[in-house]
Amino acid sequence: MSDLHPLVRLLLVSAVVMGLSHTIAREKLFDPLRRACGGMSSWRGYVLSCPYCASHWLAFVLVPLTGTYLIRVVPRWGFVSSALDWFLSSILVTVVAAFLRVGFYFVDEGQRLTREKKKATQAELDDQDRPALQ
């Protein structure tokens, strides 16, 4: 990933964080895990049930794995500066993922509304066809 432009890397890692956090927090596949962790009534379950919360923890792992350090603390204080680079870069990835999530939800909601409109139209057509058959 080091050959990518830093902004492209930021968008790609943020998209992965957004996709994984949505999958963990919302999809049926992870429902047993969310329930086993206490759902929204415990802090562990809450972290797994909230896409924004889950994105923080995913970013904390993916930033060092991908080398997506876009924020560097200027004073170099050894480990403290490195920890701040990691923390602030992870927060940046999380914020970009949140904006991507908003766009994703608009697209997803639009598709859901389109499907519901098609179902309603089909139901109306079916209702119109029934009296003609009797």
Buried (B, 14 or more C-beta within 10 A) or exposed (E): EEEBEEEEBBBBBBBBBBBBBBEBBBEEEBEEEBEEBBBEEEEEBBBBBBBBBBBBBBBBEBBBEBEBBBBEBEEEEEEEBBEBBBBBBBBBBBBBBBEBBEEBEEEEEEEEEEEEEEEEEEEEEEEEEEEEEE
